[in-house]
Amino acid sequence: MNPHVGALQKNHEIILTFARQAREEGADLLLTPELSLTGYPPEDLLLRSGFLQQVEQHLHQLAEQCGEIRVIVGHPQRGREGGLYNAASLLHEGKVVTSYYKQELPNYGVFDEKRYFVAGSEPTLFTLKGEQLAITICEDLWLPAVTQQAKEAGATLVLNLNASPYHAGKRGDREQTIRQRSDESGLPVLYVNQVGGQDELVFDGGSFVMSGQGELLICADHFSEGLYLYDHTSLQSHSAPARVEPPIDEEAEVYQALVLATRDYVEKNGFPGVILGLSGGIDSALTLAIAVDALGAEAVEGVSMPSLYTAQMSVEDAEMEAERLAIQFRVIPIKQSFDAFLDTLAEEFSGMEVDATEENIQARCRGVILMAIANKKNRMLLTTGNKSEMSVGYATLYGDMAGGFAPLKDLSKLLVYRLAEWRNREAIRQGEAEIIPQRVIDRPPSAELAPEQKDSDSLPPYEILDPILERYIELEQCVEEIVAAGFEPAVVKRVVRLVDGNEYKRRQAPPGVRITTRAFGRDRRYPITSGFRSR
């Protein structure tokens, strides 16, 4: 299911709808994800007593409404000693039959459950048609102790409720981990995962059943809600075919994650549509494609804002992208606005050389125009910057960084190119024209804020920059380790200085989709004011 964090009534209704559908299809038991009643992660909503009181009310109402089918619901629950637990409760025939408290609380990366919860210590089992079912929650199965505890308590089947966020490669990590638990214990595992976007996080679903021999029996679709029936008796006797989703390539997977996260962020926050600047470059072209795939063409508006330094082909390409995706599009030149700022600042800047200040003013003119349109039309402004640029500060505060959501925030520039080419191949495969003009992909990237400007004037080529950034940011390697991998020492030191010196910008950037293991935002937290310098 795709819950909405904090929307208790809405989540209640989703669970109830699935419970009724499951009962009609003959199911004995419905599993829902971790904290399904509140959505995950509820963060500091958990510190509000009024929120927890409403959670308890909804839990008991659900128990009364679910009737004969057994439903396991994830929710926060106060313990008798006063602590708050990450709980999963079995609801049946109007009662909360039993509750399990999560034992392994993750406190790394994007997780900070120890801020809110105390850990449980006891197994929780119940009987269903001769099977002893053990309830577990997410991280409980990433370590062997809880599975072993359940087996020693007599479990014959393990249920695992998850809110496991996506990153590239996570699908394989999950299956490998759960297979290891199955191999160790000999117990089958029913693994159910949340779907949907929540601020920086996106959850990809992909619930599955792993046999006690480590065989994948059933795999649900990724990136979409759904009800999937597992008949334990039939599959044990091999009278029913296994349903396993075929693997997809990384570009398709990442693109689906970006589309789902963008759709949910815009729609769950109540915006009727989005607006973005179309520069004629690769980043805005890919952002446009994601926005249209997420929201539909009627909900997307693009604006080209040429300056004195904008090539005519940039305006033409922006217009072509808009036409191919059938969005509303207009051209608003910024020369008049830029000249007005220069006139206003003429005395202040008297005797000073032209430098990056004037470039930034152009970017801020565009930011003001886009924000004004977004405010007037109640649309969210999508920011089009990528991770490579944000890493080294190649972006303008209150200019091209302005906006409410940044779909490409965790994508390297090289991955942006790969996704653009993949999206074009998909369009051709479906009998359509390429949606991103080939010359947008082929031409050297440029901010077009100065004569004949190219990104390579200010930065190493992305073929060199991106691998250095990956090693420094995602792998946490030091300068010596990166140099030892074959990179030029002076280039590495310069890139590292740029990354370290631009933390203040990243703190003011809009949220964006996490698709790596080390995204800017809640995942990577470095001090702005720091005397440490990498050597």
Buried (B, 14 or more C-beta within 10 A) or exposed (E): BBBBBBBBEEBBEBBBEBBBEBBEEEBEBBBBBBBBBBBBBBBEBBEEEEBBEBBBEBBEEBBEBBBEBBBBBBBBBBBEEEBBBBBBBBBBEEEBBBBBBBBBBBEEBBBBBEEBBBBBEEBBBBEBEEBBBBBBBBBBBBEEEBBBBBBEEEBBBBBBBBBBBBBBEBBEEBBEBBBBBBEEBEBBBBBBBBBBBBBBBBBBBBBBBBBBEBBBBBBBBBBBBEBBEBEBEEBEEEEBEEBEBEEEEBBBBBBBBBBBBBBBBBBBEEBEBBBBBBBBBBBBBBBBBBBBBBBEBEBBBBBBBBBBBBBEBBBBBBBBBBEBBEBBBEEBBBBEBBEEBEEEBEEEBEEEEEEEEBBBBBBBBBBBBBBEBBEEEEBBBBBBBBBBBBBBBBBBBEBBBBBBBBBBBBBBBBBBBBBBBBBBEBBEEEEEEBBBBEEBBEBEBBBBBBEEBBBEEEBBEBEBBBBBBBBBBBEEBBBEBBBEEEBEEEBBBBBBBBBBEBBEBBEEBBBBBBBBBBBBBBBBEEEEEEEEEBE
